[in-house]
Amino acid sequence: MASKLTRSNRAGWLMALPGAGLIATFIILPFFLAFAFSLTNQRLVSPNPTEYVGFENYSDLLGLAVFTLEPERDEAGNAVIKDGEIQYPRLRNFTRRNPDYPHLQGKREWFSWQSGENRTVVLASDVVFMRALVNTFLFVLVVAQVQSGIALGLALLINQKLRGISFFWAVYFMPVVVSIIVVSILWKFIYSPGDGLLNSLLSWLTFGAFSGIDWLGNTATALPSIMAMSIWQGVGFHMVIWLAGLQTISPTLYEAAEIEGSSKWQTFRYVTWPGLRNTAVLILIVITMQAFALFAQIDVMTSGGPLDSTQVLVFQAVERGYGKQDISGGSTISVILFLIVLCISILQRWLTREKT
């Protein structure tokens, strides 16, 4: 006869079974399928049979090479200069059908820099993917720092016992409950060139000295504009988490600090911040995960443009997997993104561990 403890465990497993089944069906199984597809040339619709290609998809995405171009020289051995610039041989002479440079074949220039008379070029097998990788990391670094800082500042303000503070709490949190698609469309109108709200406001503040720019159509401002919108949209959610952490700190600690004559900065440094350690770890992980999942803003506002300046990993995975019907390419990007997030999560866990 089953004991009471055994029956309790059995009931717990039965109640957990639906949730575990959904996780296995929609998270665990798709990941293993993605890894399997990344080792093939699988396409969404193709008359050709699927073939195993090993890690070829990974090398096609991550392949890099560094090449130094020496200047063209005249009969005297001097570098040829035209219109004030040193002339170099065409890069395609080395990257296309040149058996002397097999490691450069099929690669394109990503970026370059001048080193004396020579020009050093970094080439990539997939320049668009590399841009998406850099943009994703840049987005995570900027948004995680700025959004968490602003959210903490708002939480400290709202934690004050002031009349009507609940109203401001609701106002700050309102963007979180609005669909990100709706928010993206709204900000797309705000960033509109010409008579867009932001351009009109800046022109009014500068008494007409500011000339409107195309915020989402300029390669220099497109990604920062999306960063600003994303920070505004998500700051309320993290403010609430900070606020919950603040309310767990014992008031007696603040009373003791006040008796000791601590300044506001000393109270924050030695009482508030240590009490928010676990909250800070949670917020850091949550913001990082959300930032790596950036997709809707890009899809609605720029579609990866202009000139691939707002390409990110998730958008690339979806665009290749469904837009270009390249299931293997999209799956490869998904696996790479998973490994990046896993490594960052492990690093964050190690950096924020309890030190004895």
C-alpha positions as CSV (number, residue, x, y, z in Angstrom):
1,M,0.0,0.0,0.0
2,A,1.4,3.4,-1.0
3,S,2.4,5.6,1.8
4,K,1.0,9.1,2.2
5,L,4.4,10.7,1.1
6,T,4.3,8.5,-2.1
7,R,0.8,9.5,-2.9
8,S,1.7,13.2,-2.4
9,N,4.6,12.9,-4.8
10,R,2.5,11.2,-7.3
11,A,-0.1,14.0,-7.2
12,G,2.6,16.6,-7.6
13,W,4.0,14.8,-10.6
14,L,0.6,14.6,-12.1
15,M,-0.1,18.3,-11.7
16,A,3.4,19.1,-13.1
17,L,2.9,16.8,-16.1
18,P,1.0,19.3,-18.3
19,G,3.5,22.1,-17.8
20,A,6.4,19.7,-18.3
21,G,4.8,18.4,-21.4
22,L,4.4,21.9,-22.9
23,I,8.0,22.8,-22.1
24,A,9.3,19.6,-23.7
25,T,7.1,20.1,-26.8
26,F,7.7,23.8,-27.4
27,I,11.2,24.4,-26.0
28,I,13.3,21.3,-25.5
29,L,12.3,19.4,-28.6
30,P,12.5,22.4,-31.0
31,F,16.1,23.1,-29.7
32,F,17.2,19.6,-30.5
33,L,15.5,19.8,-33.9
34,A,17.2,23.1,-34.6
35,F,20.6,21.6,-33.8
36,A,19.9,18.7,-36.1
37,F,18.7,21.0,-38.9
38,S,21.8,23.1,-38.5
39,L,23.9,20.1,-39.5
40,T,22.0,19.7,-42.8
41,N,21.0,21.8,-45.9
42,Q,17.4,21.6,-44.9
43,R,15.1,24.1,-46.7
44,L,11.4,24.9,-46.0
45,V,10.3,23.9,-49.5
46,S,12.7,22.1,-51.8
47,P,12.5,19.3,-54.4
48,N,16.0,18.2,-53.4
49,P,16.5,15.7,-50.6
50,T,18.0,16.9,-47.3
51,E,21.7,16.1,-46.9
52,Y,24.1,16.1,-43.9
53,V,26.7,18.8,-44.2
54,G,28.3,18.7,-40.8
55,F,29.4,22.0,-39.4
56,E,29.5,23.7,-42.8
57,N,26.7,26.1,-41.9
58,Y,28.6,27.2,-38.8
59,S,31.8,27.9,-40.8
60,D,29.7,29.8,-43.4
61,L,28.4,32.1,-40.7
62,L,31.5,32.4,-38.4
63,G,34.3,32.3,-41.0
64,L,36.8,35.2,-40.6
65,A,40.1,36.1,-42.2
66,V,42.6,38.9,-41.9
67,F,44.4,40.0,-45.0
68,T,46.9,42.8,-45.6
69,L,46.8,44.7,-48.9
70,E,50.1,46.2,-50.0
71,P,49.9,49.4,-52.2
72,E,50.4,49.4,-55.9
73,R,53.9,50.6,-56.8
74,D,55.4,52.4,-59.7
75,E,58.6,51.5,-61.5
76,A,60.7,53.3,-58.8
77,G,59.0,51.2,-56.1
78,N,57.0,54.0,-54.6
79,A,53.4,53.7,-53.6
80,V,51.0,54.9,-56.3
81,I,48.9,57.8,-55.1
82,K,45.9,59.1,-56.9
83,D,43.7,62.0,-55.7
84,G,45.7,62.1,-52.5
85,E,44.9,58.4,-51.7
86,I,47.2,55.3,-51.9
87,Q,46.0,52.9,-54.5
88,Y,45.6,49.2,-53.7
89,P,44.9,46.2,-55.8
90,R,41.3,45.1,-56.0
91,L,40.4,42.8,-53.1
92,R,38.3,40.6,-55.3
93,N,41.5,39.5,-57.1
94,F,42.3,37.6,-53.9
95,T,38.9,36.5,-52.8
96,R,37.6,35.1,-56.1
97,R,39.0,32.0,-57.9
98,N,42.5,32.6,-56.6
99,P,44.2,29.2,-55.7
100,D,47.0,31.0,-53.9
101,Y,44.6,32.2,-51.2
102,P,42.1,29.4,-50.5
103,H,41.2,30.7,-47.0
104,L,39.9,34.0,-48.6
105,Q,37.6,32.4,-51.2
106,G,34.0,33.5,-50.9
107,K,34.6,36.1,-48.2
108,R,33.7,39.8,-48.3
109,E,35.2,42.8,-46.6
110,W,33.7,43.5,-43.2
111,F,35.9,46.5,-42.1
112,S,39.5,47.7,-42.6
113,W,42.1,50.1,-41.2
114,Q,45.2,51.7,-42.4
115,S,48.6,50.6,-41.0
116,G,51.4,52.7,-42.5
117,E,51.2,52.2,-46.3
118,N,49.5,48.8,-45.9
119,R,45.7,48.3,-45.5
120,T,44.6,45.6,-43.2
121,V,41.2,44.1,-44.1
122,V,39.0,41.8,-42.0
123,L,36.9,39.6,-44.2
124,A,33.8,37.5,-43.2
125,S,32.0,34.6,-44.8
126,D,28.7,36.3,-43.9
127,V,29.0,40.0,-43.3
128,V,25.3,40.5,-42.6
129,F,25.5,37.9,-39.8
130,M,28.6,39.5,-38.3
131,R,26.8,42.9,-38.3
132,A,23.8,41.3,-36.6
133,L,26.1,39.7,-34.0
134,V,27.8,43.0,-33.2
135,N,24.5,44.9,-33.1
136,T,23.0,42.4,-30.7
137,F,25.9,42.7,-28.3
138,L,25.9,46.5,-28.6
139,F,22.2,46.6,-27.9
140,V,22.6,44.3,-24.9
141,L,25.4,46.3,-23.4
142,V,23.7,49.7,-23.8
143,V,20.2,48.7,-22.9
144,A,21.1,46.6,-19.9
145,Q,23.1,49.3,-18.3
146,V,20.9,52.3,-19.1
147,Q,17.6,50.6,-18.5
148,S,18.6,49.1,-15.1
149,G,20.1,52.4,-14.0
150,I,17.0,54.5,-14.9
151,A,14.7,51.8,-13.4
152,L,16.6,52.0,-10.1
153,G,16.4,55.8,-10.0
154,L,12.6,55.7,-10.6
155,A,12.2,53.0,-7.9
156,L,14.1,55.1,-5.4
157,L,11.8,58.1,-6.2
158,I,8.6,56.1,-6.1
159,N,9.6,54.4,-2.8
160,Q,9.2,57.8,-1.1
161,K,6.1,58.3,1.0
162,L,4.6,61.1,-1.0
163,R,1.0,61.9,-1.9
164,G,-0.1,60.6,-5.3
165,I,2.9,58.4,-5.8
166,S,0.7,55.6,-7.0
167,F,-0.3,57.7,-10.0
168,F,3.3,58.0,-11.1
169,W,3.8,54.3,-10.5
170,A,1.0,53.5,-12.9
171,V,2.3,56.0,-15.5
172,Y,5.8,54.5,-15.5
173,F,4.4,51.0,-15.7
174,M,1.9,51.7,-18.5
175,P,4.3,51.2,-21.5
176,V,4.9,47.6,-20.2
177,V,1.3,46.5,-20.6
178,V,1.0,47.9,-24.1
179,S,1.9,45.5,-26.9
180,I,5.4,46.0,-28.2
181,I,4.0,46.0,-31.7
182,V,1.8,49.0,-30.8
183,V,4.6,50.8,-29.1
184,S,6.9,50.2,-32.1
185,I,4.3,51.7,-34.5
186,L,3.8,54.6,-32.2
187,W,7.5,55.4,-32.0
188,K,7.8,54.9,-35.7
189,F,5.5,57.9,-36.1
190,I,7.5,59.8,-33.5
191,Y,10.7,59.2,-35.4
192,S,9.1,60.1,-38.8
193,P,11.3,62.4,-40.9
194,G,10.1,66.0,-41.6
195,D,7.2,66.8,-39.4
196,G,7.6,63.9,-37.0
197,L,6.9,64.5,-33.3
198,L,10.5,64.3,-32.3
199,N,11.8,66.5,-35.1
200,S,9.0,69.1,-34.4
201,L,9.8,69.1,-30.7
202,L,13.6,69.6,-31.2
203,S,12.9,72.3,-33.8
204,W,10.6,74.1,-31.3
205,L,13.2,73.8,-28.5
206,T,15.9,75.2,-30.7
207,F,13.7,78.0,-32.2
208,G,14.0,76.4,-35.6
209,A,17.7,75.9,-35.6
210,F,17.4,72.1,-35.7
211,S,16.7,70.6,-39.1
212,G,14.7,67.4,-39.0
213,I,16.5,64.1,-39.8
214,D,15.3,60.6,-40.7
215,W,16.0,58.9,-37.4
216,L,15.2,55.4,-38.7
217,G,16.5,55.9,-42.2
218,N,20.0,57.0,-41.1
219,T,22.6,54.3,-40.4
220,A,24.1,56.4,-37.6
221,T,20.8,56.9,-35.7
222,A,18.6,53.9,-36.5
223,L,20.0,51.5,-33.9
224,P,20.3,54.2,-31.1
225,S,16.7,55.2,-31.9
226,I,15.5,51.6,-31.3
227,M,17.6,51.4,-28.1
228,A,16.0,54.6,-26.8
229,M,12.5,53.2,-27.5
230,S,13.3,49.8,-26.0
231,I,14.7,51.4,-22.8
232,W,11.5,53.6,-22.4
233,Q,9.2,50.6,-23.0
234,G,10.8,48.2,-20.5
235,V,12.0,50.5,-17.8
236,G,8.7,50.3,-15.9
237,F,8.8,46.6,-15.5
238,H,12.3,46.6,-14.0
239,M,11.3,49.6,-11.8
240,V,8.7,47.4,-10.1
241,I,11.3,44.7,-9.5
242,W,13.7,47.2,-7.9
243,L,10.8,48.6,-5.9
244,A,10.0,45.1,-4.6
245,G,13.6,44.7,-3.6
246,L,13.7,48.1,-1.8
247,Q,10.6,47.1,0.3
248,T,12.4,44.0,1.6
249,I,15.1,46.1,3.3
250,S,14.4,46.5,7.0
251,P,13.5,50.1,8.0
252,T,15.6,49.6,11.2
253,L,18.7,49.7,9.0
254,Y,17.8,53.1,7.7
255,E,17.0,54.3,11.3
256,A,20.4,53.1,12.5
257,A,22.1,54.8,9.6
258,E,20.3,58.1,10.4
259,I,21.3,57.8,14.0
260,E,24.9,57.4,13.0
261,G,24.7,60.5,10.8
262,S,25.2,58.9,7.5
263,S,24.7,61.0,4.4
264,K,22.2,59.9,1.7
265,W,25.0,58.6,-0.5
266,Q,26.5,56.6,2.4
267,T,23.1,55.2,3.3
268,F,22.6,54.1,-0.3
269,R,26.1,52.6,-0.6
270,Y,26.2,50.7,2.7
271,V,22.5,49.9,3.3
272,T,20.4,50.1,0.2
273,W,22.7,48.7,-2.4
274,P,23.8,45.6,-0.4
275,G,20.2,44.9,0.3
276,L,19.5,45.0,-3.4
277,R,22.2,42.5,-4.4
278,N,19.8,39.6,-5.2
279,T,17.4,42.0,-7.0
280,A,20.3,43.4,-9.1
281,V,21.3,39.9,-10.1
282,L,17.7,39.1,-11.2
283,I,17.3,42.3,-13.1
284,L,20.7,41.9,-14.9
285,I,19.7,38.4,-16.0
286,V,16.2,39.4,-17.1
287,I,17.3,42.5,-19.0
288,T,20.1,40.5,-20.8
289,M,17.7,37.8,-21.9
290,Q,15.1,40.3,-23.1
291,A,17.7,42.3,-25.0
292,F,19.1,39.2,-26.8
293,A,15.5,38.4,-27.9
294,L,15.2,41.7,-29.7
295,F,12.9,41.2,-32.8
296,A,9.6,43.0,-32.8
297,Q,11.0,46.5,-32.8
298,I,13.4,45.7,-35.7
299,D,10.7,43.9,-37.7
300,V,8.2,46.8,-37.4
301,M,10.4,49.8,-37.5
302,T,13.3,49.1,-39.8
303,S,13.2,45.5,-41.1
304,G,16.9,45.3,-40.5
305,G,17.8,48.5,-42.5
306,P,19.1,50.9,-43.5
307,L,22.0,49.0,-45.1
308,D,21.8,46.2,-42.5
309,S,22.6,48.7,-39.7
310,T,19.9,47.3,-37.4
311,Q,20.3,43.6,-38.1
312,V,20.1,41.4,-35.0
313,L,20.4,37.7,-34.4
314,V,16.8,36.8,-33.8
315,F,15.6,38.9,-36.8
316,Q,18.3,37.1,-38.9
317,A,17.1,33.7,-37.8
318,V,13.5,34.4,-38.6
319,E,14.3,36.1,-41.9
320,R,16.5,33.3,-43.1
321,G,14.3,30.5,-41.8
322,Y,11.0,31.8,-43.1
323,G,11.7,34.7,-45.4
324,K,14.4,32.9,-47.4
325,Q,13.2,29.4,-46.5
326,D,16.6,28.5,-45.3
327,I,15.7,26.3,-42.3
328,S,19.3,25.1,-41.8
329,G,20.7,28.7,-41.7
330,G,18.0,29.9,-39.4
331,S,18.5,26.9,-37.1
332,T,22.3,27.5,-37.1
333,I,21.8,31.1,-35.9
334,S,19.4,30.0,-33.2
335,V,21.9,27.4,-31.9
336,I,24.7,30.1,-31.9
337,L,22.4,32.5,-30.0
338,F,21.5,29.8,-27.5
339,L,25.2,29.1,-26.8
340,I,26.0,32.8,-26.4
341,V,23.1,33.3,-24.0
342,L,24.1,30.1,-22.1
343,C,27.7,31.3,-21.7
344,I,26.7,34.8,-20.6
345,S,24.3,33.3,-18.0
346,I,27.0,31.1,-16.6
347,L,29.4,34.0,-16.5
348,Q,26.8,36.2,-14.7
349,R,26.1,33.5,-12.3
350,W,29.8,33.1,-11.5
351,L,30.4,36.8,-11.1
352,T,27.3,37.3,-8.8
353,R,28.0,34.2,-6.7
354,E,28.1,34.3,-2.9
355,K,31.7,34.9,-2.0
356,T,32.9,33.2,1.2
